[in-house]
Amino acid sequence: MRKIDLKNWRLNVENDKKICVSVPGDVTNDLYEAGIISDPLFGDNLKKADYVFHRDWTYDTVFSLTEEDLKRDRIVLCFVGIDTLSEIS
């Protein structure tokens, strides 16, 4: 079995703007690290960033499979730390 570590994840922030992130991770922390929101653990900053919890967020990455991979009966994707309200496509 061949294992591919999925790297180079991006969080789609708005329209065509994407930021590089680490996965597993957290949207709120990713936005803070990118300077898009203020420190959510300071004062009432989390209230100011309330919109973060009321919209859908998309993470993406790209990876390649070989012809040999595609001929296999089964390909398994294993994710760690996915939120309960997630969709993978």
Secondary structure in CASP SS format (residue, H / E / C, confidence):
PFRMAT SS
TARGET T0000
AUTHOR 0000-0000-0000
METHOD secondary structure of the structure
MODEL  1
M C 1.00
R C 1.00
K C 1.00
I C 1.00
D C 1.00
L C 1.00
K C 1.00
N C 1.00
W E 1.00
R E 1.00
L E 1.00
N E 1.00
V E 1.00
E E 1.00
N C 1.00
D C 1.00
K E 1.00
K E 1.00
I E 1.00
C E 1.00
V E 1.00
S C 1.00
V C 1.00
P C 1.00
G C 1.00
D C 1.00
V H 1.00
T H 1.00
N H 1.00
D H 1.00
L H 1.00
Y H 1.00
E H 1.00
A C 1.00
G C 1.00
I C 1.00
I C 1.00
S C 1.00
D C 1.00
P C 1.00
L C 1.00
F C 1.00
G C 1.00
D C 1.00
N H 1.00
L H 1.00
K H 1.00
K H 1.00
A C 1.00
D H 1.00
Y H 1.00
V H 1.00
F H 1.00
H H 1.00
R C 1.00
D C 1.00
W C 1.00
T E 1.00
Y E 1.00
D E 1.00
T C 1.00
V C 1.00
F C 1.00
S C 1.00
L C 1.00
T C 1.00
E H 1.00
E H 1.00
D H 1.00
L H 1.00
K H 1.00
R C 1.00
D C 1.00
R C 1.00
I C 1.00
V C 1.00
L C 1.00
C C 1.00
F C 1.00
V C 1.00
G C 1.00
I C 1.00
D C 1.00
T C 1.00
L C 1.00
S C 1.00
E C 1.00
I C 1.00
S C 1.00
END
